[in-house]
Amino acid sequence: MNIHDDMAAFAAALPPMTPLAGLDLGDKTIGIAVSDPMHSVASPLETIRRSKFTQDAEALLAILSRRAIGGLVLGLPRNMDGSEGPRCQKTRAFARNLSRLTPLPMTFWDERLSTVAAERALLEADVSRRRRSEVVDHVAAGYILQGALDRLRNLRA
C-alpha cells in the first residue's frame, strides 16, 4: 500500500525533485496546497467543492497530474488530546479510497489548529470575511503541508 504512517517511510517512497501536495479535507471542501520541487515552501493553491468521492477524486487527480505531484500529505484532524475520532476515520478512508486510484505515496500530518492559524493569518492580512471563507481551506492546507515539509527537512539533516 502507498499510505505511510511513518514520515521516514514516506520520504523514502517519494520520487526525487517532485512537488508535494497538502490536503485539508473538510465535509464541504478540499483545500489544496503545493510545494516547490525542493520541498522548501508550501503555497496555497485552490479549494475543491466536494460532491461525491468519484468526482472529488477526479478533480483532485487532474490537479495533481497537471502539477506533476510526487506525493500527498493529508491533514489528520486529531482531537485536542491527540486521540482519533470520526473525522480521522473519514480522512483515513478517503486516503484508502484514493490510494486505489493513484500510486502516489501518501502520509498524514496532525492538522490540529491549522485552520485556526490560517484564519488568524487571514485576519491579520485584513482579508474580508467573504474572501476568508473562500480561501481558508487551501491556506490551512498550506499550513499542513509546510509542517510536513519542515519535518522532512529535519529527517534529511
C-alpha positions in Angstrom: 0.0 0.0 0.0 1.2 3.5 -0.7 0.0 5.0 2.6 2.7 5.7 5.1 2.1 6.5 8.8 5.8 6.9 9.3 7.3 10.1 7.8 10.7 8.5 7.1 9.0 5.7 5.1 7.0 8.4 3.2 10.2 10.3 2.5 11.9 7.1 1.2 8.9 6.5 -1.2 9.0 9.9 -2.8 10.4 10.4 -6.3 13.2 12.9 -6.3 12.6 16.6 -7.2 8.9 16.4 -7.4 6.5 18.8 -5.6 4.2 17.5 -2.9 0.6 18.4 -2.3 -1.1 19.0 1.0 -4.8 18.4 1.6 -7.2 19.8 4.1 -10.2 17.6 3.9 -13.5 19.1 5.1 -17.1 17.9 4.7 -17.8 20.5 2.1 -14.4 21.3 0.6 -10.9 20.0 0.0 -8.2 22.7 0.4 -5.1 22.1 -1.7 -1.6 23.4 -1.3 1.6 22.5 -3.3 5.3 22.7 -2.6 8.2 23.5 -4.8 10.3 20.5 -6.1 12.9 21.1 -3.4 10.2 20.7 -0.7 11.1 24.1 0.9 7.9 26.1 0.7 4.2 25.3 0.7 1.9 27.6 -1.3 -1.9 27.5 -1.0 -3.4 26.6 -4.4 -7.2 26.1 -4.6 -10.3 24.6 -3.0 -12.4 21.9 -4.5 -16.1 21.9 -3.6 -17.0 18.4 -2.5 -19.7 16.3 -4.0 -19.3 12.5 -4.4 -16.0 10.8 -3.8 -15.6 9.8 -7.5 -16.0 13.4 -8.7 -13.8 14.7 -5.8 -11.1 12.2 -6.7 -11.3 13.0 -10.4 -10.9 16.8 -9.8 -8.1 16.2 -7.3 -6.2 13.8 -9.5 -6.4 16.2 -12.5 -4.8 18.9 -10.4 -2.1 16.5 -9.1 -1.4 15.4 -12.7 -1.1 18.9 -14.1 1.3 19.8 -11.3 3.4 16.6 -11.6 2.9 16.0 -7.9 5.1 13.2 -6.4 3.3 12.7 -3.0 0.4 13.7 -0.8 0.2 14.9 2.8 -3.3 14.7 4.2 -4.2 16.7 7.3 -5.3 14.4 10.1 -7.9 16.1 12.3 -7.0 14.6 15.7 -8.8 15.6 18.8 -7.1 18.1 21.1 -6.0 15.3 23.4 -4.3 13.5 20.4 -6.9 10.8 20.0 -8.6 10.0 16.7 -12.3 10.4 16.3 -14.8 10.1 13.4 -13.1 12.9 11.3 -9.8 11.0 11.4 -11.6 7.8 10.3 -13.1 9.8 7.3 -9.7 11.1 6.3 -8.1 7.6 6.5 -11.0 6.2 4.5 -10.5 8.9 1.8 -6.8 8.1 1.6 -7.5 4.4 1.3 -10.1 5.0 -1.5 -7.7 7.5 -3.3 -4.8 5.0 -3.0 -6.8 2.6 -5.2 -6.8 5.3 -7.9 -3.2 6.5 -7.8 0.2 5.1 -6.9 1.3 8.4 -5.2 2.8 7.9 -1.8 0.6 9.4 1.0 1.1 10.3 4.6 -0.8 12.1 7.3 0.1 15.3 9.2 -1.5 16.3 12.5 -3.6 19.3 11.5 -4.7 20.5 14.9 -5.1 24.2 14.8 -4.1 24.6 11.1 -7.5 26.2 10.3 -7.2 28.4 13.4 -3.7 29.5 12.2 -5.0 30.1 8.7 -7.9 32.2 10.0 -5.6 34.2 12.2 -3.2 34.9 9.3 -6.1 36.0 7.0 -7.4 38.3 9.7 -4.0 39.8 10.2 -3.8 40.4 6.4 -7.2 42.2 6.7 -8.9 39.8 4.3 -12.7 40.3 4.1 -15.0 37.7 5.8 -16.3 36.6 2.4 -12.9 36.2 0.9 -11.7 34.4 4.1 -14.4 31.8 3.7 -13.3 31.2 0.1 -9.6 30.7 0.8 -9.3 29.4 4.4 -9.3 25.7 3.3 -6.4 26.0 0.9 -4.5 28.3 3.3 -5.0 25.7 6.0 -3.7 23.1 3.5 -0.6 25.3 3.2 0.0 25.1 7.0 -0.5 21.3 6.9 2.0 20.9 4.0 4.6 23.3 5.5 4.6 21.3 8.8 5.3 18.1 6.9 8.0 19.8 4.7 9.7 21.1 7.8 9.7 17.6 9.3 11.0 16.1 6.0 13.9 18.7 6.1 14.7 17.7 9.7 14.8 14.0 8.7 17.4 14.8 6.0 19.6 16.9 8.3 
